[in-house]
Amino acid sequence: MSKTATATEFLGIRLVFTPTELKLDQEEYIDEMSKRFNVSDCKPCSTPLEPKCTSADFANSELFEGPFRELIGSLLYVAVTTRPDILFSVDYLRQLQEKPTVAAWTGLKRILRYLKGTKNFKLVYKKLNNPNFNIDLYVDADWASDTIDRKSVSGYVFMFCNCPILWHRKKKNCIDLSSTEAEIITLSKSLQDLLYYKDVINEISHINSISIYEDNQSAIKSVTNENECGRLKDLDVKLKFIRETLIDLCISIKYVCTENQITDLFTKGLYKYKLHKLLCFCSVCMRD
């Protein structure tokens, strides 16, 4: 490829440019993974994992000896570049990589079968003529979702002009005592990342507005009200940081109903209908 030619591929990511869009997919990379891990002839799945599965379903099984970490790494690369729909499932099973089980290996193969059936999904970035850009930050926490240790899962996604530029999912290191506490801690962490990306985007153009979307009414009230949390000093510090950041950057915090909370993609297993609905919100094209 010459220096003046339009790029068509980068690190296993196919780039498709049109006058109005940039489309990203990893169809060839997924095909190579399918062959390497022997699922080319397997029947595709409609979801990455069973929606109602729990940690115990994967932990209570005999130990597995095989390329577990290798498949985790390959899937994780896809999850953080073009396929936000598998991040929850891959990170969920990644927790077992120290002592992988046969059930967890079967779960990873299911994710690969899901990718095989959806390899034509594309992450789409649309061209905008408006020089003023908007940032929307969707934040959520699934409180005490791990049935073994009752630790929460946090997730957030940055939408830049209605297109995702960063998505994050992490199981917390400590136990949250309430859903409000889980949401506030997640919101604090997401705002720290937002401060960095805001400065990067400001180098490109002007940010018109920044909005945060939460589905926990109690967390929103805790942030917007000047209530003290004196008995919980660490939480009180996070609340004051959040309030100060919202004021300094003129950020508005808004309620979004659970059905439209994009971050559910990263915090819980979903049925096919809701999975596809949120992927549409997340600018993923599910057809050629």
C-alpha positions as CSV (number, residue, x, y, z in Angstrom):
1,M,0.0,0.0,0.0
2,S,1.4,3.4,-1.0
3,K,1.7,6.3,1.5
4,T,-1.2,8.2,-0.3
5,A,-3.6,5.2,-0.5
6,T,-6.5,5.0,1.9
7,A,-5.9,2.5,4.7
8,T,-7.9,-0.7,4.4
9,E,-6.6,-2.7,7.4
10,F,-4.9,-2.0,10.7
11,L,-3.8,-4.7,13.2
12,G,-6.5,-7.1,12.1
13,I,-9.2,-4.4,11.9
14,R,-10.8,-3.9,8.5
15,L,-11.4,-0.2,7.7
16,V,-14.1,0.7,5.2
17,F,-14.4,4.3,4.2
18,T,-17.4,5.9,2.6
19,P,-18.2,9.6,2.0
20,T,-20.3,9.7,5.1
21,E,-19.0,6.8,7.4
22,L,-16.1,4.8,8.7
23,K,-16.9,1.1,9.4
24,L,-14.7,-1.2,11.4
25,D,-14.9,-4.9,11.7
26,Q,-12.7,-8.0,12.3
27,E,-14.3,-10.6,10.2
28,E,-11.0,-12.1,8.9
29,Y,-9.6,-12.1,12.5
30,I,-12.7,-14.0,13.8
31,D,-12.4,-16.5,10.9
32,E,-8.8,-17.2,11.9
33,M,-9.7,-17.6,15.5
34,S,-12.5,-20.0,14.6
35,K,-10.1,-22.2,12.7
36,R,-7.4,-22.1,15.4
37,F,-9.7,-23.1,18.1
38,N,-11.7,-25.6,16.0
39,V,-15.2,-24.0,16.0
40,S,-15.4,-23.4,12.2
41,D,-18.0,-26.2,11.8
42,C,-19.9,-25.4,15.0
43,K,-23.4,-24.0,15.1
44,P,-23.5,-20.2,15.9
45,C,-25.0,-18.9,19.1
46,S,-27.5,-16.0,19.4
47,T,-25.8,-14.6,22.6
48,P,-22.3,-14.6,24.0
49,L,-23.3,-16.4,27.2
50,E,-26.5,-17.7,28.7
51,P,-28.3,-14.6,30.3
52,K,-29.0,-16.3,33.6
53,C,-25.7,-18.0,34.2
54,T,-23.8,-17.4,37.4
55,S,-20.2,-17.6,38.6
56,A,-20.9,-20.9,40.3
57,D,-21.9,-22.4,36.9
58,F,-18.3,-22.0,35.6
59,A,-16.3,-22.3,38.9
60,N,-17.9,-25.7,40.0
61,S,-16.3,-27.8,37.3
62,E,-13.2,-29.9,36.8
63,L,-10.0,-28.1,35.9
64,F,-9.1,-27.5,32.3
65,E,-5.7,-27.8,30.8
66,G,-5.3,-26.1,27.4
67,P,-4.9,-22.7,25.6
68,F,-7.3,-20.9,27.9
69,R,-5.3,-17.7,28.3
70,E,-4.5,-17.7,24.6
71,L,-8.2,-17.7,23.7
72,I,-9.0,-15.1,26.4
73,G,-6.3,-12.8,24.9
74,S,-7.6,-13.2,21.4
75,L,-11.3,-12.5,22.4
76,L,-10.3,-9.6,24.6
77,Y,-8.6,-7.9,21.7
78,V,-11.8,-8.1,19.7
79,A,-13.9,-7.0,22.7
80,V,-11.9,-3.7,23.2
81,T,-11.5,-2.7,19.6
82,T,-14.7,-3.4,17.6
83,R,-17.1,-5.7,19.5
84,P,-18.4,-4.1,22.8
85,D,-21.1,-6.8,22.9
86,I,-18.7,-9.5,24.1
87,L,-16.7,-7.5,26.7
88,F,-18.9,-8.6,29.6
89,S,-18.7,-12.3,28.7
90,V,-14.9,-12.3,28.1
91,D,-14.1,-10.4,31.2
92,Y,-16.6,-12.6,33.2
93,L,-14.7,-15.7,32.2
94,R,-11.3,-14.0,32.5
95,Q,-11.7,-14.1,36.3
96,L,-11.1,-17.8,36.1
97,Q,-7.9,-17.8,34.2
98,E,-5.8,-18.7,37.2
99,K,-7.7,-21.9,37.7
100,P,-9.6,-22.4,34.4
101,T,-12.4,-25.0,34.3
102,V,-13.9,-27.1,31.6
103,A,-17.2,-25.2,32.0
104,A,-15.3,-21.9,31.6
105,W,-13.6,-23.2,28.4
106,T,-17.0,-24.2,27.0
107,G,-18.2,-20.7,27.8
108,L,-15.3,-19.2,25.8
109,K,-16.0,-21.5,22.9
110,R,-19.6,-20.3,23.0
111,I,-18.4,-16.7,22.7
112,L,-16.4,-17.7,19.7
113,R,-19.4,-19.4,18.2
114,Y,-21.4,-16.2,18.8
115,L,-18.7,-14.2,17.0
116,K,-18.7,-16.7,14.1
117,G,-22.4,-16.0,13.6
118,T,-22.1,-12.2,13.9
119,K,-18.8,-11.6,12.2
120,N,-20.4,-9.2,9.8
121,F,-21.3,-6.8,12.7
122,K,-19.6,-3.4,12.1
123,L,-18.8,-0.5,14.4
124,V,-19.9,2.6,12.5
125,Y,-18.5,6.2,12.9
126,K,-20.5,8.8,11.0
127,K,-19.2,12.0,9.5
128,L,-20.5,15.2,11.0
129,N,-20.3,18.6,9.5
130,N,-21.1,20.4,12.8
131,P,-17.9,21.7,14.4
132,N,-19.4,21.5,17.9
133,F,-19.4,18.0,19.4
134,N,-21.3,16.4,22.3
135,I,-20.1,13.7,24.7
136,D,-22.5,11.4,26.5
137,L,-21.3,9.2,29.3
138,Y,-23.4,6.2,30.3
139,V,-22.6,4.8,33.7
140,D,-23.9,1.8,35.5
141,A,-23.1,-0.8,38.3
142,D,-24.6,-4.2,38.8
143,W,-24.6,-4.4,42.6
144,A,-23.5,-7.6,44.3
145,S,-23.9,-9.5,41.1
146,D,-21.3,-12.2,41.8
147,T,-23.1,-15.0,43.5
148,I,-19.9,-16.3,45.1
149,D,-18.3,-13.2,46.7
150,R,-21.1,-10.6,46.2
151,K,-18.8,-8.1,44.6
152,S,-20.3,-5.6,42.1
153,V,-19.5,-5.0,38.5
154,S,-18.9,-1.5,37.1
155,G,-19.2,-0.3,33.5
156,Y,-19.3,2.8,31.5
157,V,-19.1,3.9,27.8
158,F,-18.1,7.3,26.3
159,M,-20.3,8.2,23.3
160,F,-18.7,10.9,21.1
161,C,-21.4,12.3,18.7
162,N,-23.5,9.1,19.3
163,C,-20.5,6.8,18.6
164,P,-18.6,4.8,21.2
165,I,-15.0,5.7,21.7
166,L,-14.3,4.0,25.0
167,W,-16.1,1.2,26.9
168,H,-15.1,-0.3,30.2
169,R,-16.1,-3.1,32.4
170,K,-14.5,-4.2,35.7
171,K,-15.4,-6.4,38.7
172,K,-14.7,-4.4,41.9
173,N,-12.1,-5.4,44.4
174,C,-14.2,-4.7,47.4
175,I,-17.9,-5.3,48.4
176,D,-20.3,-2.4,48.1
177,L,-22.8,-2.1,50.9
178,S,-25.6,-0.6,48.7
179,S,-26.4,-0.1,45.0
180,T,-26.1,3.7,45.5
181,E,-22.5,3.2,46.8
182,A,-21.7,1.0,43.9
183,E,-23.0,3.6,41.4
184,I,-21.2,6.6,43.0
185,I,-17.8,4.8,43.0
186,T,-18.3,3.9,39.4
187,L,-19.3,7.4,38.5
188,S,-16.2,8.8,40.2
189,K,-13.9,6.5,38.2
190,S,-15.6,7.2,34.9
191,L,-15.3,11.0,35.5
192,Q,-11.5,10.6,36.0
193,D,-11.3,9.0,32.6
194,L,-13.5,11.7,31.1
195,L,-11.2,14.4,32.3
196,Y,-8.4,12.9,30.2
197,Y,-10.4,12.3,27.0
198,K,-12.0,15.7,27.2
199,D,-8.6,17.3,26.9
200,V,-7.7,15.0,24.0
201,I,-11.0,15.9,22.1
202,N,-10.5,19.6,22.8
203,E,-7.3,19.4,20.8
204,I,-9.4,18.4,17.8
205,S,-12.5,20.6,18.2
206,H,-14.8,22.3,20.6
207,I,-17.0,20.2,22.9
208,N,-20.5,21.7,22.9
209,S,-21.9,19.7,25.9
210,I,-21.2,16.8,28.2
211,S,-24.0,14.7,29.7
212,I,-24.0,11.8,32.1
213,Y,-26.8,9.2,32.0
214,E,-27.6,7.1,35.1
215,D,-30.4,4.7,35.8
216,N,-30.1,4.8,39.6
217,Q,-32.3,7.6,41.0
218,S,-30.8,7.4,44.5
219,A,-27.3,8.0,43.0
220,I,-28.5,11.0,41.0
221,K,-30.1,12.5,44.1
222,S,-26.9,11.9,46.2
223,V,-24.9,13.8,43.6
224,T,-27.3,16.7,43.0
225,N,-28.2,17.2,46.7
226,E,-25.7,18.6,49.1
227,N,-26.1,15.8,51.6
228,E,-23.0,14.8,53.6
229,C,-21.7,11.3,54.0
230,G,-19.6,12.0,57.1
231,R,-19.8,8.4,58.4
232,L,-18.3,7.2,55.1
233,K,-15.4,9.5,54.5
234,D,-14.1,7.7,51.3
235,L,-17.6,7.9,49.7
236,D,-18.0,11.6,50.8
237,V,-14.7,12.4,49.1
238,K,-15.9,10.8,45.9
239,L,-19.2,12.7,46.0
240,K,-17.4,16.0,46.5
241,F,-15.1,15.2,43.5
242,I,-18.1,14.4,41.4
243,R,-20.0,17.5,42.3
244,E,-17.0,19.7,41.8
245,T,-16.3,18.2,38.4
246,L,-19.9,18.5,37.2
247,I,-19.9,22.2,38.1
248,D,-16.4,23.0,36.7
249,L,-17.2,21.3,33.3
250,C,-20.9,22.3,33.2
251,I,-21.9,18.6,33.0
252,S,-25.5,17.6,33.4
253,I,-26.5,14.3,34.9
254,K,-29.7,12.8,33.6
255,Y,-31.9,9.8,34.3
256,V,-32.1,7.1,31.7
257,C,-34.5,4.2,32.0
258,T,-33.0,0.7,32.4
259,E,-34.3,-0.4,29.1
260,N,-32.2,2.2,27.3
261,Q,-29.1,2.0,29.6
262,I,-26.3,1.2,27.1
263,T,-23.9,0.2,29.8
264,D,-26.0,-2.9,30.5
265,L,-24.0,-4.4,27.6
266,F,-21.0,-4.4,30.0
267,T,-22.5,-5.3,33.4
268,K,-24.8,-8.2,32.8
269,G,-25.8,-11.0,30.4
270,L,-28.6,-10.0,28.0
271,Y,-31.2,-11.8,26.0
272,K,-30.9,-11.5,22.2
273,Y,-33.6,-8.8,21.8
274,K,-32.1,-6.4,24.3
275,L,-28.6,-7.1,23.2
276,H,-29.4,-6.1,19.6
277,K,-31.4,-3.1,20.8
278,L,-28.5,-1.7,22.8
279,L,-26.0,-2.5,20.0
280,C,-28.1,-0.2,17.8
281,F,-27.8,2.5,20.4
282,C,-24.0,1.8,20.4
283,S,-23.6,2.4,16.7
284,V,-23.1,-1.2,15.7
285,C,-24.4,-2.1,12.3
286,M,-25.8,-5.7,12.3
287,R,-26.1,-6.0,8.5
288,D,-23.9,-5.4,5.4
